[in-house]
Amino acid sequence: MSFLPSEMQALERRVFADGLQPESLMEEAGALMAGAVAQFCPVPGVCVAVFGKGHNGGDALVAARLLSEKGWKVLLVAAFPQAEWAPLTALKWRQAGRCETLDVGDWCGWRPPTATPLAVLDGLLGIGAQFAGGGLREPVRGLCKAINQLRESSNARVFALDIPTGLDGATGCAALDTVVADVTLTVGFVKTGLLADGAERWVGRLAVLPLAALSAAAEDQDPMEVASPAALRELWGRRRADMHKGDAGRVLLVAGAPVTVGAAALAALGALRAGAGLVTLCVPEAAYGAAAAIAPLECMVRCVSDVREALELRADALAIGPGLGQGQPEATAEVIRDFVGPAVVDADALNVLAGGRMEVLSHCAGPRLLTPHAGEMQRLDPEGCVLERRRRVVQFTERWPVGLLFKGARTIVGVRADGGVRLSYNTSGNPGMASGGMGDVLSGVCSALLARGLGVREAGLMGAWLCGRSAEALLASGRCSEESLLASDVAHGLGAAFGALRSGGC
């Protein structure tokens, strides 16, 4: 669940009134932050902790101390004179151990070592910060500029602690020179402003770090509102020792035209790497030769003259649309409507619906998960283009009885539920996923999860998280960069993503 900053502060006051010591909460938060930094930067290097005078700065100091104990060389940069520090922040500075303190003047001339991982902790301002006149004051603004410059010039990984300095925790509006974070480590619960349209530019990867006392004190929690390994892990148990391929799910893919057969192969690869026991790819005759040549060896490829032939095949879930083309629009619409079971509807199948066939969605024989990107959403719902993404998902799923996975830097999954629409936000991923074929892999992954019995909301959110986590692990390993990452890399990296789901992390 998401909290306004005022609601989060009230929750903290409540747990403190019940006897929890602020220092205990700070130690727990700092430990989780240090663990998250190690997740995204597994090889220790140099860490610069830039901290303010309040408890957000204290969190940074705890995390810095623990990182130094894990082998990081840590430099501490204080934004304000010691006389202005909160008592608890001053205590955590005295406990900083092997960390080295630099004054602001020395840090401004500091140059990081080359060929060494570099992380920056933004612990300048917390969620209670107020920006007079809408802007940042000195010396905070200057330090924010320095962090952003270091990120650009030295490839530093910037970790915002709870919230990027300069971002409004309620609205997501950013002041001039707001810190640009690669990862925002938000404590307890996600703050409302972090999910706002456009905020992802400063927030980056959103990691929610749950604190036991705050979780226990909060009421009416929806653990699936924001994706986390802990919530998703509850959906996905270990395989039985006597499991066979039929138990693992049969996926049917209707995809691939002669010039876009690669999309079909990527969808098949995604389904297989997500655990589907049997995958059958149906393609038109003109694409059969190419599809048979490039499809995964473990995938069965069938030639169909009419896509409706796919309805005769046995399957637990369907994915239709990747690279399909729009040559049989009426037949494609019938498959979307008549397949008995859950289905992922993507790419050209979405364009078929947008071409005057949206009413098909009101008569489907099973659950449907639509997975549009922004351009496809514009065609499906042109009237909704003026709405924010969150409201757009709500409006669409109120109108049509389907699940909607609205792709983007902050993917949103929406489904109808008792009392309204339930929204879920994906948190994983990175800018390296801005390349062709990622959506095709996601369609295959979601179809495999549906075939194993997950609902459309759960399959959509888990599928998006797994693909994003795969991309993160590939970059952390050094095997790929943001520029070189391919959709096929993400599919092949799904094993590490499933491993991360089971082992924890954020």
PABA-960039 format. One record per residue (C-alpha): residue number from 1; residue in one letter; x, y, z. Coordinates in steps of 0.05 Angstrom, whole numbers, plus 5000, padded with zeros to 4 digits. Layout:
N
  pos  code    c1    c2    c3
  NUM     A     X     Y     Z
...
This chain:
506
  pos  code    c1    c2    c3
    1     M  5000  5000  5000
    2     S  5024  5071  4987
    3     F  5027  5126  5040
    4     L  5028  5201  5038
    5     P  5088  5229  5076
    6     S  5041  5254  5130
    7     E  5010  5185  5138
    8     M  5078  5153  5142
    9     Q  5101  5201  5195
   10     A  5037  5188  5235
   11     L  5050  5113  5231
   12     E  5121  5123  5257
   13     R  5096  5166  5315
   14     R  5047  5111  5332
   15     V  5099  5056  5336
   16     F  5145  5102  5376
   17     A  5089  5116  5425
   18     D  5080  5041  5433
   19     G  5152  5034  5456
   20     L  5195  5024  5394
   21     Q  5260  5063  5399
   22     P  5277  5108  5339
   23     E  5348  5081  5341
   24     S  5323  5009  5331
   25     L  5282  5031  5271
   26     M  5342  5068  5242
   27     E  5388  5008  5251
   28     E  5338  4962  5217
   29     A  5327  5011  5159
   30     G  5402  5022  5149
   31     A  5415  4947  5149
   32     L  5362  4936  5095
   33     M  5391  4993  5054
   34     A  5461  4965  5058
   35     G  5435  4897  5036
   36     A  5399  4928  4977
   37     V  5462  4964  4954
   38     A  5499  4898  4957
   39     Q  5444  4867  4914
   40     F  5451  4917  4859
   41     C  5527  4926  4866
   42     P  5552  4856  4886
   43     V  5626  4874  4879
   44     P  5648  4922  4935
   45     G  5680  4987  4912
   46     V  5677  5059  4935
   47     C  5614  5087  4968
   48     V  5602  5161  4980
   49     A  5548  5175  5032
   50     V  5522  5246  5027
   51     F  5480  5259  5089
   52     G  5437  5313  5119
   53     K  5425  5333  5191
   54     G  5361  5293  5203
   55     H  5344  5220  5211
   56     N  5348  5208  5137
   57     G  5422  5225  5145
   58     G  5425  5176  5204
   59     D  5398  5121  5159
   60     A  5454  5136  5109
   61     L  5506  5132  5164
   62     V  5482  5064  5188
   63     A  5482  5038  5117
   64     A  5551  5067  5106
   65     R  5579  5034  5168
   66     L  5552  4966  5148
   67     L  5577  4973  5077
   68     S  5647  4988  5104
   69     E  5643  4923  5143
   70     K  5627  4887  5078
   71     G  5691  4911  5045
   72     W  5670  4978  5015
   73     K  5714  5039  5021
   74     V  5665  5091  5048
   75     L  5670  5167  5047
   76     L  5622  5209  5088
   77     V  5602  5279  5064
   78     A  5561  5321  5112
   79     A  5516  5375  5084
   80     F  5512  5415  5149
   81     P  5557  5431  5208
   82     Q  5557  5381  5265
   83     A  5523  5431  5312
   84     E  5460  5426  5269
   85     W  5455  5350  5268
   86     A  5399  5313  5303
   87     P  5426  5276  5365
   88     L  5414  5207  5334
   89     T  5448  5227  5269
   90     A  5508  5251  5309
   91     L  5510  5185  5347
   92     K  5510  5145  5282
   93     W  5567  5188  5256
   94     R  5608  5172  5318
   95     Q  5594  5098  5307
   96     A  5615  5101  5234
   97     G  5678  5060  5247
   98     R  5725  5055  5188
   99     C  5687  5106  5146
  100     E  5727  5168  5125
  101     T  5696  5237  5132
  102     L  5707  5290  5078
  103     D  5685  5361  5084
  104     V  5645  5390  5027
  105     G  5703  5429  4998
  106     D  5748  5368  4994
  107     W  5694  5326  4963
  108     C  5679  5377  4908
  109     G  5751  5367  4884
  110     W  5750  5292  4895
  111     R  5758  5245  4836
  112     P  5736  5173  4841
  113     P  5785  5117  4825
  114     T  5778  5087  4756
  115     A  5755  5015  4743
  116     T  5724  5011  4812
  117     P  5649  5005  4826
  118     L  5623  5071  4853
  119     A  5559  5080  4893
  120     V  5530  5144  4921
  121     L  5479  5145  4978
  122     D  5432  5205  4978
  123     G  5414  5215  5050
  124     L  5404  5290  5047
  125     L  5330  5301  5058
  126     G  5273  5254  5078
  127     I  5199  5253  5063
  128     G  5184  5310  5111
  129     A  5225  5361  5073
  130     Q  5190  5424  5051
  131     F  5217  5463  4993
  132     A  5209  5538  5003
  133     G  5185  5571  4940
  134     G  5184  5503  4906
  135     G  5260  5496  4904
  136     L  5320  5467  4940
  137     R  5362  5512  4985
  138     E  5437  5513  4991
  139     P  5478  5475  5010
  140     V  5431  5418  4992
  141     R  5420  5441  4921
  142     G  5494  5444  4907
  143     L  5504  5374  4934
  144     C  5447  5348  4892
  145     K  5480  5378  4830
  146     A  5546  5346  4850
  147     I  5513  5278  4858
  148     N  5481  5283  4790
  149     Q  5546  5305  4758
  150     L  5583  5247  4789
  151     R  5530  5199  4763
  152     E  5541  5225  4692
  153     S  5616  5232  4693
  154     S  5637  5171  4732
  155     N  5580  5121  4720
  156     A  5563  5122  4794
  157     R  5502  5083  4818
  158     V  5460  5131  4859
  159     F  5417  5103  4915
  160     A  5364  5151  4942
  161     L  5347  5134  5014
  162     D  5272  5134  5023
  163     I  5262  5188  4970
  164     P  5307  5226  4920
  165     T  5324  5294  4950
  166     G  5281  5346  4916
  167     L  5223  5301  4899
  168     D  5156  5315  4933
  169     G  5134  5252  4969
  170     A  5060  5269  4961
  171     T  5057  5292  4889
  172     G  5119  5267  4854
  173     C  5136  5337  4831
  174     A  5211  5349  4825
  175     A  5248  5412  4844
  176     L  5305  5439  4800
  177     D  5367  5395  4809
  178     T  5330  5338  4843
  179     V  5375  5278  4853
  180     V  5370  5229  4795
  181     A  5371  5160  4829
  182     D  5385  5094  4796
  183     V  5350  5060  4855
  184     T  5305  5089  4908
  185     L  5305  5049  4973
  186     T  5240  5070  5006
  187     V  5230  5048  5078
  188     G  5168  5014  5105
  189     F  5119  5029  5049
  190     V  5121  5063  4982
  191     K  5107  5138  4985
  192     T  5051  5162  4940
  193     G  5094  5211  4901
  194     L  5143  5156  4880
  195     L  5088  5125  4838
  196     A  5066  5189  4803
  197     D  5071  5195  4727
  198     G  5140  5221  4708
  199     A  5170  5210  4777
  200     E  5207  5148  4752
  201     R  5257  5194  4718
  202     W  5284  5211  4787
  203     V  5263  5149  4826
  204     G  5293  5097  4780
  205     R  5285  5026  4805
  206     L  5238  5027  4864
  207     A  5256  4980  4922
  208     V  5209  4976  4982
  209     L  5244  4957  5046
  210     P  5191  4932  5096
  211     L  5203  4945  5170
  212     A  5171  4894  5217
  213     A  5142  4944  5267
  214     L  5112  4988  5214
  215     S  5082  4929  5176
  216     A  5050  4904  5239
  217     A  5021  4972  5256
  218     A  4992  4987  5187
  219     E  4921  4966  5172
  220     D  4887  4941  5109
  221     Q  4951  4924  5073
  222     D  4950  4898  5002
  223     P  5017  4862  4996
  224     M  5010  4859  4920
  225     E  5000  4933  4908
  226     V  5075  4941  4897
  227     A  5114  4881  4872
  228     S  5162  4851  4921
  229     P  5196  4782  4924
  230     A  5163  4769  4991
  231     A  5092  4778  4963
  232     L  5105  4743  4897
  233     R  5140  4684  4931
  234     E  5074  4666  4964
  235     L  5046  4651  4895
  236     W  5100  4605  4870
  237     G  5116  4540  4907
  238     R  5169  4488  4894
  239     R  5156  4434  4842
  240     R  5134  4365  4866
  241     A  5184  4309  4859
  242     D  5135  4270  4814
  243     M  5117  4329  4769
  244     H  5116  4317  4694
  245     K  5113  4364  4634
  246     G  5038  4362  4630
  247     D  5034  4387  4702
  248     A  5080  4445  4685
  249     G  5029  4475  4637
  250     R  5013  4472  4563
  251     V  5021  4539  4527
  252     L  4994  4554  4458
  253     L  5024  4612  4420
  254     V  4988  4642  4360
  255     A  5041  4688  4332
  256     G  5090  4704  4276
  257     A  5084  4730  4206
  258     P  5139  4721  4154
  259     V  5175  4787  4170
  260     T  5163  4785  4245
  261     V  5174  4712  4261
  262     G  5228  4732  4311
  263     A  5174  4759  4357
  264     A  5141  4691  4358
  265     A  5207  4657  4374
  266     L  5220  4705  4432
  267     A  5151  4692  4461
  268     A  5163  4617  4457
  269     L  5231  4626  4491
  270     G  5199  4667  4546
  271     A  5146  4614  4558
  272     L  5197  4558  4561
  273     R  5245  4596  4607
  274     A  5186  4613  4653
  275     G  5173  4539  4664
  276     A  5120  4518  4614
  277     G  5122  4443  4605
  278     L  5098  4443  4532
  279     V  5097  4501  4483
  280     T  5064  4498  4415
  281     L  5075  4555  4366
  282     C  5023  4563  4310
  283     V  5046  4603  4250
  284     P  5019  4615  4180
  285     E  5047  4572  4123
  286     A  5089  4629  4096
  287     A  5126  4636  4162
  288     Y  5133  4562  4178
  289     G  5203  4551  4150
  290     A  5233  4611  4185
  291     A  5196  4595  4250
  292     A  5219  4523  4250
  293     A  5291  4547  4239
  294     I  5295  4598  4295
  295     A  5245  4574  4347
  296     P  5274  4541  4409
  297     L  5287  4467  4399
  298     E  5240  4451  4456
  299     C  5181  4486  4421
  300     M  5133  4450  4374
  301     V  5119  4490  4311
  302     R  5054  4479  4273
  303     C  5031  4508  4207
  304     V  4960  4535  4206
  305     S  4923  4565  4146
  306     D  4871  4596  4192
  307     V  4887  4619  4263
  308     R  4822  4588  4286
  309     E  4853  4520  4278
  310     A  4891  4535  4343
  311     L  4825  4527  4381
  312     E  4826  4453  4365
  313     L  4892  4443  4403
  314     R  4898  4425  4476
  315     A  4926  4481  4519
  316     D  4922  4509  4590
  317     A  4937  4580  4567
  318     L  4942  4621  4503
  319     A  4985  4679  4481
  320     I  4963  4712  4417
  321     G  4992  4770  4378
  322     P  5069  4775  4378
  323     G  5089  4787  4306
  324     L  5022  4759  4283
  325     G  5004  4812  4232
  326     Q  4932  4832  4218
  327     G  4917  4790  4157
  328     Q  4860  4751  4190
  329     P  4827  4803  4235
  330     E  4759  4768  4243
  331     A  4790  4700  4256
  332     T  4839  4731  4306
  333     A  4781  4764  4343
  334     E  4745  4697  4346
  335     V  4806  4663  4377
  336     I  4810  4718  4429
  337     R  4737  4709  4445
  338     D  4729  4633  4441
  339     F  4792  4604  4472
  340     V  4769  4567  4534
  341     G  4820  4585  4586
  342     P  4864  4645  4605
  343     A  4899  4683  4550
  344     V  4950  4738  4540
  345     V  4930  4787  4485
  346     D  4988  4827  4457
  347     A  5017  4865  4398
  348     D  4979  4853  4333
  349     A  4921  4820  4369
  350     L  4912  4885  4407
  351     N  4912  4923  4341
  352     V  4858  4876  4315
  353     L  4815  4894  4375
  354     A  4829  4968  4366
  355     G  4804  4963  4294
  356     G  4731  4964  4315
  357     R  4727  4898  4353
  358     M  4732  4918  4426
  359     E  4665  4888  4442
  360     V  4697  4820  4436
  361     L  4725  4832  4506
  362     S  4656  4830  4536
  363     H  4644  4759  4511
  364     C  4708  4721  4524
  365     A  4705  4648  4545
  366     G  4760  4656  4596
  367     P  4803  4708  4632
  368     R  4843  4756  4588
  369     L  4906  4795  4603
  370     L  4919  4852  4554
  371     T  4992  4876  4552
  372     P  4995  4942  4513
  373     H  5053  4991  4511
  374     A  5036  5065  4506
  375     G  5025  5065  4430
  376     E  4979  5005  4432
  377     M  4941  5035  4491
  378     Q  4930  5098  4450
  379     R  4897  5056  4396
  380     L  4856  5015  4445
  381     D  4833  5075  4486
  382     P  4844  5141  4448
  383     E  4797  5179  4493
  384     G  4838  5163  4555
  385     C  4902  5195  4530
  386     V  4891  5257  4574
  387     L  4889  5216  4638
  388     E  4947  5197  4683
  389     R  4968  5125  4675
  390     R  4938  5102  4740
  391     R  4870  5132  4724
  392     R  4873  5105  4653
  393     V  4882  5033  4677
  394     V  4824  5042  4726
  395     Q  4778  5070  4673
  396     F  4795  5017  4622
  397     T  4785  4958  4669
  398     E  4720  4988  4695
  399     R  4695  4988  4624
  400     W  4722  4921  4600
  401     P  4722  4856  4641
  402     V  4796  4840  4630
  403     G  4863  4847  4664
  404     L  4906  4903  4637
  405     L  4982  4904  4641
  406     F  5002  4974  4619
  407     K  5075  4970  4601
  408     G  5125  5025  4615
  409     A  5181  5047  4661
  410     R  5131  5035  4718
  411     T  5086  4979  4692
  412     I  5017  4978  4723
  413     V  4971  4917  4727
  414     G  4897  4929  4738
  415     V  4838  4881  4747
  416     R  4767  4887  4770
  417     A  4754  4867  4841
  418     D  4700  4873  4893
  419     G  4690  4947  4908
  420     G  4729  4972  4848
  421     V  4794  4961  4811
  422     R  4857  4932  4843
  423     L  4921  4963  4818
  424     S  4991  4934  4825
  425     Y  5057  4967  4807
  426     N  5119  4932  4782
  427     T  5184  4956  4813
  428     S  5239  4918  4775
  429     G  5275  4933  4711
  430     N  5323  4983  4681
  431     P  5331  5028  4620
  432     G  5367  4971  4583
  433     M  5298  4942  4571
  434     A  5282  4998  4522
  435     S  5293  4953  4461
  436     G  5252  4911  4415
  437     G  5226  4842  4434
  438     M  5220  4854  4510
  439     G  5144  4853  4505
  440     D  5145  4788  4466
  441     V  5186  4754  4520
  442     L  5138  4782  4573
  443     S  5078  4753  4535
  444     G  5109  4685  4536
  445     V  5127  4689  4609
  446     C  5057  4711  4629
  447     S  5026  4655  4588
  448     A  5069  4604  4624
  449     L  5048  4631  4691
  450     L  4975  4629  4671
  451     A  4984  4557  4649
  452     R  5008  4540  4719
  453     G  4944  4568  4748
  454     L  4959  4639  4768
  455     G  4905  4692  4758
  456     V  4914  4747  4708
  457     R  4934  4799  4761
  458     E  4985  4753  4793
  459     A  5013  4728  4727
  460     G  5019  4798  4700
  461     L  5054  4826  4761
  462     M  5100  4766  4770
  463     G  5117  4764  4696
  464     A  5136  4838  4695
  465     W  5177  4830  4758
  466     L  5214  4769  4733
  467     C  5233  4801  4667
  468     G  5256  4864  4702
  469     R  5296  4826  4754
  470     S  5329  4785  4699
  471     A  5351  4850  4666
  472     E  5378  4876  4732
  473     A  5418  4813  4746
  474     L  5449  4815  4677
  475     L  5474  4886  4687
  476     A  5499  4871  4757
  477     S  5538  4812  4731
  478     G  5574  4855  4680
  479     R  5552  4809  4623
  480     C  5509  4864  4592
  481     S  5505  4940  4593
  482     E  5443  4983  4586
  483     E  5461  4992  4513
  484     S  5475  4918  4496
  485     L  5418  4884  4533
  486     L  5373  4842  4487
  487     A  5305  4811  4497
  488     S  5336  4742  4487
  489     D  5385  4758  4543
  490     V  5327  4773  4589
  491     A  5293  4707  4571
  492     H  5357  4667  4584
  493     G  5367  4704  4649
  494     L  5300  4684  4679
  495     G  5332  4629  4719
  496     A  5369  4680  4760
  497     A  5305  4719  4769
  498     F  5268  4659  4796
  499     G  5327  4647  4842
  500     A  5323  4719  4868
  501     L  5248  4710  4879
  502     R  5262  4651  4925
  503     S  5323  4679  4960
  504     G  5295  4746  4980
  505     G  5323  4815  4966
  506     C  5281  4872  4939
